């Protein structure tokens, strides 16, 4: 398995000419590395400057920190000392350029080496010699046209220039808008960060580290982007030459791997159902009576119901059925299959301490897994050498232990246990939830760093799930949808969903965060994305009809259309709450069905090249700079423009149309591109436009046969 952990920083930008003393060329002479007298290092591809380390030398820091927050955490500096390094010499050595640095006293030195690997990539390495350091910060020159798109799954926007934040696998956190929440995040806390970005001009960089990386993207100093790797180890990064942003995504996938596409049935509607067999079967019959086709039902509470402290509905953290809620579980799954549907469940990596389970919840159900893993040494330890029992993980009042993936036997055992679920009950997959809660003060069997293990935990967790499903279903007729990630998860992933949005319109917590998150996942090499219709959290009350309908419209134009009842499942608006909602939901289920062949074609392309299905406009129109900062619209493939309505009460919205003739898929009316226009957007007709041809197939969704959409 490829594991290219990225450390470091770097920022790709076009820069002015500088005096230089060295150049090294790639095999065919198309790539040069140029080190200037002042220490700046440039990558030049086909005569185009693409990347430059600033002349400002790296800064070494030593510090003490403390953790702030629960779940969604940040690190806060308590004390800090800085040791800036200056350029001492620039050296040419055939195929590489080298810059030597030293601090004022000469007690600490560093060497930056840059190599042109081939036409598609260059590699940089900064190595430190001297007293131990807690971090190394590298400056990269910012130029007026440079962008910082990506950094994993970010919810605020796609271009992060002007922002400063920490990259660490985290709970996303709710209450990002200031409202109360158990785990309060900020604008950049995310399940799936990644020390990687794309410059819209057609190049990118990936940093080889599993440590936390703090970025300051021309925020403090508009001329320098700082990337601080919280480690004294060598800082190493790769520059992808492009020459387009789509090429960068392909080059990323060539290095770290790509997700595999889901089976054909996954591109039809998935429905959430829970509360016992009577409720699940009622959902099946209700949808059939309403002529709403679905391909799968996913049942998150198959292991039992647990009430959250805030009154919302949670699930039991266990990988076996609750026989009171779902008696004869295998038989019930067989009945669902007989009716023509797939059946999905739920799993997460928390190992519940049976001593914390109430008699009502039956501690004996949880004891075998906990006891066996503890006896085998497969659970994380605390600093005292005891099993780390976490009282702040999100299973209150129960308490959890965590798998120790530094022990090779952990993936093996978890894969075996999860495979037994498929072998015993014939389920077709599950939500592989969580993966973000590894305690930063935990001790691992192999002595590895807890921060590194927190960042790589999602990879090991999803690897265990994948091995289980592949072992039980070698025909690839299974799905796994997860939410956490770091560099390298692409190789073991299948589908990612964008996490727990609030059931509201908040620009930091709710519906508006979905499109930026999907776009950024696509830029990070994850093309198979989905989200909860209509949100999950309950911080500001249940969902209402308008929110459900607008979220349904977005879901129809997402590769995987999937509902969630949410934490407040009793009060949230649902597809059958009233007739108007049912009719609206039926329409967009068929519209999604009409896209099936298109989505599957794009999925095959994505599996080969990493090209996102949900595409940022700049990927298709790279020379149109108006597209670079748009993160509330997207393209499906190259020609279907989707501009979801995510503002409460809005019946129109501003849409940017790139060059070409765009046809409204609901009316057939044409509009010329190269302009921004305010268009009508009533509920039921969100702005969706096709480039160069009308899409009568979407307008004529009622002509589709019910059976063809299951």
N, C-alpha and C positions, 0 to 999 in steps of 0.2 A: 504494500500500500504506500502510495506517495504521501509523504508528510513534509510540506515545505512551510515551516513556521517562520513567520516574518517578524523581523526585529527592526524597527528603525523608522526611518522617515525619509522623506525626500519629497520634492514637489516638482511636477513637470511644468515647464514654462518656456516660452520663447523669450530670449534675452538679446540684448545688444551685443555688438562685437566687443571682444576683449583681447588684450595682448596675450599670447600664449607661447608656451615653451615646449609643448608636447602634443602629439596626436597618435592614436593607435587605431588601426583600421580592422574591420571585420574581414572575413574570408574573401569577400568579393569587393571590398573597398567602399561599401555603401554606408558603413557605420564608423564613426570616429569618436574617440574620447579625447577631449581637449582639456588640459590642465593649464590654467592661466597663472601668471606670475604671482597674483594675489591669493592663490589657493582655490579660486572658483573652479569647479569641474563641470564640464558640459558634455552632453551626449548629442551628437549631430547625426541624423539619419537622412540619407539622400539630400544632403545639403541643408536640412531643416533642423534648427536647434529645438530639442524636445525636452531636455531636463538639465537643471543646473543646481549644484550645491553652492550655497552662498559663500562668498569670500570670508564672511564672519566665521570664525572657528567654532568647533563644538564647545559645549559647556558641560562640565562634570559637576554633579551635585551629590551631596550627602545630607541626609535628613532623617527626622523621625516623623511618623504619620499616625493618624488615628482614623478608624472607620466611622463614618457618619451614615446613619440610616439603617433600615431593616429591609432585607430583601433587595431593594434597589439601593445600593450603597455607593458612596463616593469616598475617596481618601482625601483627608485634610492635613496639610503640612503643619506640624507643630514647631519644629526648628528646621533650619536649612542653611547650608553653606554652599557657595558656588565657587567653581574654579574654572575660569575661562581659559581656553587653549588658543594659541596663536600660530599662524603659519611660520614654519622655520625653513622649509625647502620644498621644492617641486621637482620630482624626478621622473624621467622617461625610462621605461624598461620594455622596449619592444612593443608588445601587444597590450600594455597597460600603462596607466598613469598613476602616480603615487604622490600624495601630499603628506608631509610630516608636520606634526603639531607638537607644541610643548607649552606648559604653563610658565608663569613668570619666573619661578624658582628653578625650573628644569627638573623638578621631582616627579612630574607626571608627563608622559608623552603619549602620542597616539599616531596611528598610521591609517590613512584613508587610501584604499586601493580600488580602482575602477577598471573593469574589463568589459570589452565588447564581446559578448558570447557568440552572437550571430546576427543576422538581419533583424530578428524578432525581439531580442532582449539583451540587456546589459546588466551587470551585477556590481554592486558596491559593497565594500566591507570596511568598517571602521573599528580598529582594534586598539584597546587601551593598555598601557603599561604603567605601573606605579601603584600608589596606595589604592585600596579597595574603594569602589564607588557604588552609590545606590542608584544612580541613573546617568545616562548620557543623552544630551539634547543636541540635535543637529539642526542647523539653520539652512533653509532652502530659499532661494530668491523668489519673490512673488512678482509677477509682471501683470500688467493691466488686463491682459486677455486670459490669464490662467484661471482655471476652475478646479474645484475640489469636489467632484461628484462621488458619492458613495459612502465609504466607511461602514459598510455592512448595512443592516436594516435600521435606517434612521426614519423618524416619523415626522420631522418638521419640514423637510425639504430634501432636494437631491444635491444641490450645490451648497457645500458647507463653508465656503469661503467667508471669512469674517467671524467664524465661530471658534470657540475653545472648549474642549471637553476631554473626558477620559474614556478610553476604550477598554471595557471590561465586561465580560459576560455577566448579565444582571437580570433581575426582574425588571421588566419595563417600568413597573410602578404606575399607580394611578394617582390622582390628585396632582398631576403635573401642572394643572391650571390653578392650583392653590386650594382646591376643595379638599375636605378631610378624606383620608384614606389610610388603610393599615400599612401599606408600603408606598411611600411617597417618592415618586421619581422626579427627574428633571427632563428638560427638553431632549437630552441625549442618552438617558439610560435606556438600554435595549437588550433584548434576549440574544441578539445576533450581531455583535459588533465585529469589525474586521479592520485591521490596519492596512487598508488598501483603498485606492481611489482611482478615478479616471479623470483626466483632463479632457474637456470637450473637444479640444483641437486634435485629439487622436492618439493619446499615449496614456500610460498609467504606471502605477508603482505598487508593489506588494512587499511588505516587511516581514522578515523571517524571524518571528518571535512569538512565543506564547505568553510573554509578560504583558502587563498593562502598558499601554502606550498613551501618553497625554499629548494632545495636539493643540496647537495655537496657530490657526490657519490665517495668518496675516491680520489677526485681531489686535494684538498688542502693538505690533510693528507692521505697518502696511507693506513694508518692503521685504519682510522675512516671515516665512512659515517655520515654526519650530515644532519638531517632533521629538518627544522625550520618551525613551525606552527606559522603563524602571528596572534596570539591571545594569551591572557593570560588565556584562558579557559583550562580546563583539556585536556591533550593530550591523546587520546585513539586510540589504534590500535589492529587489530586482526591478528594473525599469522595462516595461513592455513598450515596444516601439510602435505598435499599431500597424498601419498608419491611420486607422479609424477606430472609434470607440468600440464598434462591434468586433474588430480584430483584437482589441485588448481583452475583451471578454473571452474570446476563443483562446488567446494565449494564456490567460489565467487558467482556464479549464485544462489546457494541455499540461499545465504544471501541477495543479492541485486536484484534478479530477472533476467529474460532472455528475449531477444526479441522474438517475435512470428514470425514464418516463413511466407513468402509471399505465395500467391496462385500459382498454377501450371504454369499459363501463364507467370509469372514473370521471369521464367528461360529461356525464349526465347528472341530474340532481341527486344530492345526498340530503337526507332528512334526519334531523335530530329527533329522537324519541326516547322517553325514559319514564320511570314511575311504575315499572312492573309490566308483565305480559299484557294485561288488559289494556293499558295505555298504549303500548307499542302496537298491538293489533288494531286498536281503535284508530291510531294514526294511519296505519296501512289502509284500512277500509275507508277512512275519511278522504284520503287523497284519491283513492280509486273512484269513489263516488263523485268527487269533484273533477274527475278526468285530468288530474295533475300527475304526470308520469315522473317516477323516481327510479333510480337504479339501486340505491343503497340506503339502509337505515343504520345510523350509528348511535349506540346506546352507552352513554358514558357512566351510568350508575349501575352497570351490571354487577359490580362488586358490592353494592349497597349504598345507602344514602347516609350522609353525614351533614348535620346542620352547622353552618358557619356561625361564628359569634355575632355577626351582623344580621342574622336572620335569613341569609341567602342559603340556597341549596348547594351543598358540596357533595363529594363522592368519597367512598372509602378507598384508601390507598392500598389496594390488594389486587392480586392477579388471579382471582378465582370468583366464581359467581356467588351471589347471595341467593341461597336456595329458598329463602322466604319470599323475596321479591320476584325471583325468576326460577321457580321450581322446574325441574327437568330442563336445565339450560340447553343441553345438547339437542333435546327434542324440539325446543322452541326455535333454536337456530335453524334446525332442519325444516321446520314449518315455514320460516321466512324464505329459505332457499326454494322450497317447493312452490312458493307464491311468485318466484321469479326475481327476488331481491338479494343483494349482497348484505352481509351483516358485519358491522364493525363495532369494536369495543374501545376500551380506554386503558392506558397504563402510564405510570410515572415511576421514577427511580427511587422514591423515598421508601425506606424500610422501617415500618412502624414498630416502635417499641411496645410490645404487648403489655408491659407494666403500666403504660399510660392509657390503655384502652378501657372504657367503662364495661361493666358486666353486661349492660344492655347491648353493647356492640360486640361482645364475645371475644375476649382476648385470645382465646384458643385458636381462632382463625388466623391470627397474625404471628403466633409463636413459632411455628415450624420454619418459616422463611428467615425470621430474625435470628432464631437460635442457631440454625445451620450456618448462616453466613458469619455469625459472630464466632462460632467454633472453628470455622475454616479460615479465619483471619481476613475476611473479605470486606470488612466494614472499616470506615475511617476511624482513626483514633484522635483523641485530644492530646494536648501537650503532656498529660500525665500518663499516657500510654493506655488509657481506657477507651472503650467504644464511645465515640462522639455522639451523644444524644442531644439533638438540636431542638431547643424549645421555642425558636423563633420561626422555624419553617412553617409554611402555610397549611398546617393540619391541626390547628388548635381546636380542642384541648389535647389532642393526641400529640405525641412527640416522635421524632424520626431519627434514624441513623441514615448514613449515606454509603453507597458502594465505594470501595477503594479500587479504582481502576488502575492504580499503579501495580496491583497484583494481577498477573496474567490470568489467573483463574476466575476473576470476577466477570469478565465478558463471557467466558465459557459457561459459567453457572447461570447467569441471567439469560443468556441465549437459550440454554436448555429449559429453564423454567417457562420462558415465554413461548418456546416452540411447543411445549406441552399444551399450552392454551389452544393453539391451532390444531394440534393432533387430536386433542380430546373433544373439543367443541366445534371444530370446523369453521371458526370465524375467519373472515376475509381480511383482517387487518385491524388497525386501531390508531387512535391518537397517542403518540409518544410524547406525553406532556412533560413540562418542566425541563430540568437540566441546568438551572442557573443558581443553585443555592449551596454550592460547596463552601463550607465555612473557610474563611481566609486565615483562620488560626488552627486549622486541622493539621494532623501529622499523617503522612503517607508511608506505606510500608517501605518503598524504595528510597525514601528521603527526599523525594522531589518537592519542588516549591509549590505551596498551596495555591498561589495565584495562577501559576501555569496550569495546574490541575483544574482549577475553576474554569479556565478558558478552554481547555481541551476536553472537559467532561462531556459536553454535548456530542462530541465526535465518538467517544467510547460508548455513550448511552445509545446513540443511534446505530452504531455498529452492532451492538448486542441485539437490538431489535431487528436489524436487517438480516443478520445471520439466522435468527429464529424463523423469520418469514421465508427467507430463501431456502432454508433447510426443509421446512414443511411444505412449501409450494415452489418447487423448482420450475414450474411452468410460468412463473412470474405473475400469477393471478392473485395479487395481493396489493394492499396499499398501506403506507405508513405516513402519517402527517405529524410533523414535529414543529417546535417553535424556537429552540435555541440553536446557537451555532457559533463557530469561529473558523478561521482559515483551515481548510482541510475537511470540513464537514460535508462539502459538496460531493466528495467521493463516496460517502456512505449514505447520503440523504436520498429521499424520494420527493416528498412534498413538504413545504413549509407553510404554515399559516402565520398570520401576522400578529397573533397574540390576543391579549384580553383588552379590547377597547371598551370604554364605557358606553352605555346605551344612551348616548347623547350626541350633540352637534359640536362639542368642544374641539377647537382646532389643535389642542395638545393631547386630548384623551379620547376623542370620539371618532365619528365617521370620517372627518376630514384627514385623519392620519393614515387611512388605509391605502390610498393611492401612492403617497410618497414611500410608504413601507414596501409596497409591491414593486415599485420602480427600482428602489435601492437594492432589493433582493435580486432583481434581474441583473443589475449592474455587477453584483457580487457573484454572478455565476449560478444563481438558483432560479431557473425559469418556471418551476412548477409551484404556483402560489395559490393561496386561498385565504378566506377570512370568515368570521362569524357573522351571518345575517341574523339579528341586527345588533351585534355587540354582545358583550358578556357581563361587564361589571354593573354594579347597582349603586354607584356613589351618588347619583343625582336623581334616582327614581327609575321606574320602569320605562321601557321603550313605548312609543306611541305609534299610531297608524302611519303618520307621515314619515317618521324615521324608518319604520319597517319597510315601507314601500320604496323609499329612496335607496336603502341599503340593498333591497332585492334587485333594483335596477343595476346597481354596481355589480352585484353577485352574478347576474346573468352574463356580464361581459368579463368574467374572471375565468381562468382555465378550469377551476374546480368550484362549482356552485354548491354551497353547503350552508345549512342553517344551524343555529344553536339556540336552545331555549333560554340560555343565560342563567345567571345566578338567581335572579328573581323570576323563576320560571312560571310561577303562579300568576303574576301581574303583568309580565311582559306581553306586548302585542304579538300576536301570532298570525300565521297565514290564514287561519279560519276564524279569526275573531269577529269579522263581519263579512258580508257578501262582497263588498267593494274590494276588500283586501284579497279575498280568495280569487276574484276575477283578475286582479292585477298580478297576483302571484302565478296564476295559471299562464297568463300571457308571457311572462318573462321566463318561465320554465321552458316554454316552447321556443322562445327566442334563443335561449341558451342551447337548446337541442339543435336548432338550425345552424349553430356554429360548430357542431361536433366535428365534422370532417376537417374543417379549417383548423380547429384546435389540435387535432391529432396530427395533421401535416406539420404544423409548427412545432409540436412536441417532438416529432422525429428529428426535425432540424435542430432543436435545442439540445437533444441528447448527443448529437454529433458535434455541434459547434458552440453550445452554450447560449446561442442567441435567445434573448428573452421572448416569451410569448406576449407578455405585457411589456411593451417597449417604450422607453423614453423617446420623446420626439427627436432629440438630438441624434439618436442612433440611426434614424432614417433620413433626417435632414441635417447632416452635420455642418453644412456651410451656412445654415440659417441661424444666426446668433440669437434670434428671438426665441428659439426653442430651448436654449441652453438652461434657462432658469425656470422653466415651466415644470411644476411638479403636481399639478392638479388635473392634468389631462394625460392620456396615454394612447398608444396605438396597439391594436391587436395585429401582429405581423407588421406589414409595411403600409397597409392601406385602410384600416378601419379605425377612425378617430373617435375616441370616447371621452366625453367631458362630463363626468358625473356631477349631479347637484348635491352638494354637501352643506348647504346653508339653509337653515330652517326658514320655511315660508317662501323661499325663492321660487319663482315661476319663469325666470329667465336667468341667463348667465353669460358672462363674457367668455368667448372661445377664440383661441388663436388658430388660424388656418394657414399652414404652410403652403407653398406654391402648388398650384394645380386646381382642378375643378373638383369640388367636394359635393356629394349628393346626400341630402338628408334621408336617412333610411326609412323614416316614418312617412314622409310626404313625397319623396322623389325630387324635391326642389334643389336646384344647384346654387352654389355660392363659390365665387372665385377666391382662391387663396392668396397668400402674401399679405394678409391683413388680420386684424383682430376685430371681432364683431360681436355684438350682443344679440343672442338668439333666444327665441321662445323655448321654454323648458318646463311645460306642465308635467305634473305627475302622470306617468304612463308614457311620456315621450321625452326621455332625457336626450341631451344633444349627442347624437351618434351620426357620423358622416363617413361616407365611403369615397375613396379617392379614385377618380377617373371612370367610375361606373356606378349605376344605381344598384341597390341591393333589394330587389323585390322579394328575395327569399326571406329576408328578415321582416319585411312589411307583411308578407303573406304567411305568417307563422301559423295561422289557423288551418292551413292546408296540410300541416304535418300530421301524420297518424300517431295516435297515442302509443301504439305498440312499438313504433320506431324510435321513441324517445325514452324507452326504459332499458 
